[in-house]
Amino acid sequence: MRYWIKKEGRYALIEEKYKPTDEIIWEKVIIPQWNYYWESFPQSGNVSKRVIVFPVYNSTLLKQLIPNENDLKIALMIFWGFNDLRSQGVADLNASWTELLYEGKGFHRGLDAMAYTIQVLPEVYNRVMSLYPNKTVPFSKYNPEPMDIRFGYYSWIYDRGWHGLRNMFKQFMGFSLTNSGFFVDRIPLTEFHKYVVQNYDGINTYLFKNFEKYDIIAFVIGYNVHFFGPELGQDYFWRYALKAFGIPSLFDSFFGEHYINAPARYAVMEDTCVFGLPENVLKPLREGKYGKVLILPGNGICPVGSAIEGIEKDMEYGNKYPVYPNLKYAEIALPLRGYRIYLFEIGNKG
C-alpha cells in the first residue's frame, strides 16, 4: 500500500508492505472483518440481526447464484478485499468537511484505513438501517419536502446523465432526460421511485423487479448521495455503507470525462459498480434484453456505465459537438490487486 502524507510542509511517500500471514493483518483486518460478518450469518444465529446482501455464509447457494467459477472468485475477492482504497485513505466519520477538503486531515491510510473501515461498519449500518425501508428525510436544508432516500440514488444517475451521458441515462432508466428536469410530471419525492418502477421499462426497473436485494443496494447508495453527495460521498463514505451491508463494490470501475467551460476543458466522473448479482438476473441483460449492456467479471453491474449502447451514442454526439456538457471519454475497468483491467474504453482521455 502506498500513500502520501504531509510532513513538515513537504509530502512524503509512505509504502507499507504486508503478507496475508502477518500477525498484524490477522489481528487488525482478517479476524475483525470475519467477526463482523459472522455475527450476521445464520450459523451464528444472526445475533446482530444485520442483512448481508451477498450470501458468503453458504457456498452451495453461492455456486447456484454464480455458476461460473471465475466470476464467483472475483466477487468473493471484492467482498473480502479492500481493493479500492485510494492514496488519500478513508475519511474519519467525525472529521469536518473543512478538514477533509482543505486541510488534508481526518484521513486513515494504509493498514489503519482497513482497520478503521471495519471498526465503523456497525455504526454505519445502523445509520442507514434506521431509515430503511420507508422513512423519509427533508429534501434539503432549504426545502423541507419529504423525500424517499432512494431519490438520492436516482439523482446520482440523473447527474451523470446531465453531464454527457444522456443516452446512457435513457437506456438504464427507460425514459429520456429532458431539459425540463428530473422531476417527471412533478411526482412527490416520496413517490418518485414507485412511479419510475411502475411506469418505465429500463434496466433499473428490471433490476428492482427481478432482484429483491437491489432495493437495499439502491437505498444504501441513495443514503450516501443524500448525506454526502455523489462526488465526495463515493470518495470518502460509500465504501463503508456498501461493505456494512455485505455488498461487493468497487469505487472507480467507471471513469468518465465531460467537457466544461473552463481552462481545464473537462471534468471527471468516477463511479461505483456493484458485484455478486445472481446469474439468472443478469442473463437476460447479457443477451440484449435492453440493448448492449456490459456485465463485469464477478457478476458486476454499474448503474452509471453498464448501459454501453447509450454511452456509445453519447460519445458519438460528444465527438461531433465537443462542448459542455457532452461526453469526452469513458472507460469501465476492474481494479484488482494493483492492476486495472480495461473492459470498455471510448473517446480520448485527458
Secondary structure, 3 states (H helix, E strand, C coil): CEEEEEECCEEEEEECCCCCCCHHHHHHHHHHHHHHHHCCCHHHCCCCCCCCCCCCCCHHHHHHHCCCHHHHHHHHHHHHCCCCCCCCCEECCCCCHHHHHHHCCCEECHHHHHHHHHHHHHHHHHHHHCCCCCCEEECCCCCCCEEECHHHHHHHHHHHHHCCCHHHHHHHHCCCCCCCCCCHHHCCCCCHHHHHHHHCCCHHHHHHHHCCCHHHHHHHHHHHHHHHCCCHHHHHCHHHHHHHCCCCEEEEEEEEEEECCCCCCEEEEEEEEECCCCHHHHHHHHCCCCCCCCCECCCEECCCCCCHHHHHHHHHHHHHCCCCCCEEEEEEEEEECCEEEEEEEEECCC
